[in-house]
Amino acid sequence: MHAPCLRFSETFSIRSNSLYTFKAINQMHRYRDAIYYGNKVENVRRHSAKEIIGGYILFPGRGDDEAVRNRYFFKSIETVNIGAFPLLPDHKDPDNEGSLLFEHLTKILVGQSAYEQIRDSIPQHGLSYARPDDLVLVGYYETAMLPTILSRRLYYVRTGNERGSINLVPGCEKAKYLLLHNGKDKLLLPLDGNGPRYFNAQTLREMGFSPTGFHYLGFSLKSDTPITTVDIADLPGGRQHPTPYFASIKELQRPHSPTKE
């Protein structure tokens, strides 16, 4: 995943009308996506190097902290990480000016891990956030069969006692992702999360597949669009074989080296 960014935008008025406030917050959602997908190359939108995980409007307003915490524009920060902070100077209580913004920035910069920062954020359009313990089905594919896998949104694995059958693990029915590999290329795709279904060989052949065994479990894809925000490491040599297996995102993700100054 690319390093996330936060976006602050000043505005000169947020009316007390709740509908206007709601529209201002919605505009920040669109603004965030417009920044990320702002570059157009050969008629295709290309995202920027850094994803924006939060957006905050800074507006000239004031109010008791507890009262502000109960307003829509502040509550939305807790739920989707997009909202607003009042920043009008208060000569009656200068020590508490901008206290909510200061509290929020302190939590981000000092108190939260990278995952905690994105946990409650809404992903950019077309993206997905992976948790370290999310389970991944790792499976081999033949290049010629990839179009069928993607068009049918289905990947099947052999089950039973036959050679090459998958070893089921606790929680495998809740696997979130499918990592396809062919010894050279890798493709991470989202599963629909509804667990596997039983397929016999004849049914799979009728769908355009080429099974060689008898009994299979099929995992349905949520989308045929690859996930590019998770940096998957090269699979160890011993795990490039065609037999499918389950692993966590944490086990598959490439470790990030500290940036040198």
Stockholm file with secondary structure:
# STOCKHOLM 1.0

chainA/1-261         MHAPCLRFSETFSIRSNSLYTFKAINQMHRYRDAIYYGNKVENVRRHSAKEIIGGYILFPGRGDDEAVRNRYFFKSIETVNIGAFPLLPDHKDPDNEGSLLFEHLTKILVGQSAYEQIRDSIPQHGLSYARPDDLVLVGYYETAMLPTILSRRLYYVRTGNERGSINLVPGCEKAKYLLLHNGKDKLLLPLDGNGPRYFNAQTLREMGFSPTGFHYLGFSLKSDTPITTVDIADLPGGRQHPTPYFASIKELQRPHSPTKE
#=GR chainA/1-261 SS CCCEEEEEEECSCCCSCHHHHHHHHHHHHHHHHHHHTCEEETTEEECCSSEEEEEEEEESCCCCHHHHHTSHHHHHHHHHSEEEEECCCCTTSGGGTTHHHHHHHHIIIIICCHHHHHTTSCCCTTCCCCCTTCEEEEEECCGGGHHHHHHHTEEEEECSSSTTCCCCCTTGGGCCEEEEECSSCEEEEEBCSSCCEEEEHHHHHHTTCCCCSSEEEEEEBSCSSCCCSSCBCCCCGGGCSSSCEEEEHHHHBCCCCCCCC
#=GC SS_cons         CCCEEEEEEECSCCCSCHHHHHHHHHHHHHHHHHHHTCEEETTEEECCSSEEEEEEEEESCCCCHHHHHTSHHHHHHHHHSEEEEECCCCTTSGGGTTHHHHHHHHIIIIICCHHHHHTTSCCCTTCCCCCTTCEEEEEECCGGGHHHHHHHTEEEEECSSSTTCCCCCTTGGGCCEEEEECSSCEEEEEBCSSCCEEEEHHHHHHTTCCCCSSEEEEEEBSCSSCCCSSCBCCCCGGGCSSSCEEEEHHHHBCCCCCCCC
//
